[in-house]
Amino acid sequence: MVERVLVVGPKDTISMVDDLAPKGFEIVKALHNSPEMKAALPGTDYFVGFIQQYVTPQLFKDAPKLKLIQMLSAGYDRADLAAARKSGVPLCNNGGANSVAVSEHAMLLMLAVSRRLITQHSNVTAGRWHGNQPPTVHQVREKVLGIIGLGTIGKKVARLAQAFGIVVHYYDIKRLKEEEEDALGVRFRLLPEILRHSDIISLHVPLNASTQGMIGAQELAVMKPSAIIVNTSRGPVIDEKAMTAALSAHKLFGAGLDVFDEEPTPPDNPLLKLDNVVLTAHLAGPTYESNITRLRNGFDNVQRVARGEPALWVVPELLE
């Protein structure tokens, strides 16, 4: 019997499926929460897409044949891990498919905040040229970047930053061996050292019980007033209210944020009124190229499981 792969996502992702889907499977494409998605679940063997929100006990009732849940996202904080563990169905993320896109975006935010890009753009488009008073801007060469979370994305950020002459320190609960640090050109520092001595801090951690609110008022208070904080991971990793207060009081130079506590962020969020922030709409990862890589990795994993091989990129909590 031909096995079914159900691919769920937005239109731009669905449009790429035909060029990448493996032969020998029944491929069903469906938009989020569509009747087609719901109708296909009972006969689905492999569930692929931006689907972490569907990983609930109900999913395993609706799709009793499941052999693999292959997310195209890197994050899985909305998935019910207890339900996935109980089911025994491998739950996998995208295998670093968006790591290039996110690392580039992190660098974009660092540079845009350092050079007050939004303010400069607004001055020019408003006919002010230099503005009433040219903003203070900074170059990044020889600055210290503190990377919190040195996974696939964090390592790519380190390499890109070094091309700009930035000194890279990192903190991670999984410390590299000295020869690995030498090869990457980074040095381990404890989290308090990262906070106190970094000119730029970039966050690349998953959202879980140990990372939620890890950067709060106390941590922000010890950062340099000239420091920049960049977050392309998950909004709740930072205490948003405390960060907004620090930015409003100019106790930080600025922030580059792709993620927020609530998404979409509400129009009354005071962050939207600050002139020392650069904000994007949780779009660091989705690029044309990364979407292809997500699907490529996802379909590769489907074929691996179909051959009887272990799934790749199972989320760490389910390996414990």
Secondary structure as the mmCIF struct_conf table of DSSP 4:
data_model
#
loop_
_struct_conf.conf_type_id
_struct_conf.id
_struct_conf.beg_label_comp_id
_struct_conf.beg_label_asym_id
_struct_conf.beg_label_seq_id
_struct_conf.end_label_comp_id
_struct_conf.end_label_asym_id
_struct_conf.end_label_seq_id
HELX_LH_PP_P HELX_LH_PP_P1 VAL A 2 GLU A 3
STRN STRN1 ARG A 4 VAL A 8
HELX_RH_AL_P HELX_RH_AL_P1 LYS A 11 ILE A 14
TURN_TY1_P TURN_TY1_P1 SER A 15 MET A 16
HELX_RH_AL_P HELX_RH_AL_P2 VAL A 17 LEU A 20
HELX_LH_PP_P HELX_LH_PP_P2 ALA A 21 PRO A 22
TURN_TY1_P TURN_TY1_P2 LYS A 23 GLY A 24
BEND BEND1 PHE A 25 PHE A 25
STRN STRN2 GLU A 26 ALA A 30
TURN_TY1_P TURN_TY1_P3 HIS A 32 ASN A 33
HELX_RH_AL_P HELX_RH_AL_P3 PRO A 35 ALA A 40
HELX_RH_3T_P HELX_RH_3T_P1 LEU A 41 GLY A 43
BEND BEND2 ASP A 45 ASP A 45
STRN STRN3 TYR A 46 GLY A 49
BEND BEND3 PHE A 50 PHE A 50
HELX_RH_3T_P HELX_RH_3T_P2 GLN A 52 TYR A 54
BEND BEND4 THR A 56 THR A 56
HELX_RH_AL_P HELX_RH_AL_P4 PRO A 57 ASP A 62
TURN_TY1_P TURN_TY1_P4 PRO A 64 LYS A 65
STRN STRN4 LEU A 68 MET A 71
BEND BEND5 LEU A 72 ALA A 74
TURN_TY1_P TURN_TY1_P5 ASP A 77 ARG A 78
BEND BEND6 ALA A 79 ALA A 79
HELX_RH_AL_P HELX_RH_AL_P5 LEU A 81 SER A 87
TURN_TY1_P TURN_TY1_P6 GLY A 88 GLY A 88
STRN STRN5 LEU A 91 CYS A 92
TURN_TY1_P TURN_TY1_P7 GLY A 95 ASN A 98
HELX_RH_AL_P HELX_RH_AL_P6 SER A 99 SER A 114
TURN_TY1_P TURN_TY1_P8 ARG A 115 ARG A 116
HELX_RH_AL_P HELX_RH_AL_P7 LEU A 117 THR A 125
TURN_TY1_P TURN_TY1_P9 ALA A 126 GLY A 127
TURN_TY1_P TURN_TY1_P10 TRP A 129 HIS A 130
BEND BEND7 ASN A 132 GLN A 133
HELX_LH_PP_P HELX_LH_PP_P3 PRO A 134 THR A 136
TURN_TY1_P TURN_TY1_P11 ARG A 141 GLU A 142
HELX_LH_PP_P HELX_LH_PP_P4 LYS A 143 LYS A 143
STRN STRN6 VAL A 144 ILE A 148
BEND BEND8 GLY A 151 GLY A 151
HELX_RH_AL_P HELX_RH_AL_P8 THR A 152 ALA A 163
TURN_TY1_P TURN_TY1_P12 PHE A 164 GLY A 165
STRN STRN7 VAL A 167 TYR A 171
BEND BEND9 ILE A 173 LYS A 174
HELX_LH_PP_P HELX_LH_PP_P5 ARG A 175 LYS A 177
HELX_RH_AL_P HELX_RH_AL_P9 GLU A 178 LEU A 184
TURN_TY1_P TURN_TY1_P13 GLY A 185 GLY A 185
STRN STRN8 ARG A 187 PHE A 188
HELX_RH_AL_P HELX_RH_AL_P10 LEU A 191 HIS A 197
BEND BEND10 ASP A 199 ASP A 199
STRN STRN9 ILE A 200 LEU A 203
BEND BEND11 ASN A 208 ASN A 208
TURN_TY1_P TURN_TY1_P14 ALA A 209 GLY A 213
STRN STRN10 ILE A 215 ILE A 215
HELX_RH_AL_P HELX_RH_AL_P11 ALA A 217 ALA A 221
TURN_TY1_P TURN_TY1_P15 VAL A 222 VAL A 222
BEND BEND12 MET A 223 MET A 223
TURN_TY1_P TURN_TY1_P16 PRO A 225 SER A 226
STRN STRN11 ILE A 228 ASN A 231
BEND BEND13 SER A 233 SER A 233
HELX_RH_3T_P HELX_RH_3T_P3 GLY A 235 VAL A 237
STRN STRN12 ILE A 238 ILE A 238
HELX_RH_AL_P HELX_RH_AL_P12 GLU A 240 SER A 248
TURN_TY1_P TURN_TY1_P17 ALA A 249 HIS A 250
BEND BEND14 LYS A 251 PHE A 253
STRN STRN13 GLY A 254 LEU A 257
BEND BEND15 ASP A 258 ASP A 258
BEND BEND16 ASP A 261 PRO A 264
HELX_LH_PP_P HELX_LH_PP_P6 THR A 265 PRO A 266
TURN_TY1_P TURN_TY1_P18 PRO A 267 ASP A 268
HELX_RH_3T_P HELX_RH_3T_P4 PRO A 270 LYS A 273
BEND BEND17 ASP A 275 ASN A 276
STRN STRN14 VAL A 277 LEU A 279
BEND BEND18 HIS A 282 HIS A 282
BEND BEND19 ALA A 284 GLY A 285
HELX_RH_AL_P HELX_RH_AL_P13 TYR A 288 ALA A 306
TURN_TY1_P TURN_TY1_P19 ARG A 307 GLY A 308
HELX_LH_PP_P HELX_LH_PP_P7 GLU A 309 ALA A 311
BEND BEND20 LEU A 312 TRP A 313
STRN STRN15 VAL A 314 VAL A 314
HELX_RH_3T_P HELX_RH_3T_P5 PRO A 316 LEU A 318
TURN_TY1_P TURN_TY1_P20 LEU A 319 LEU A 319
#
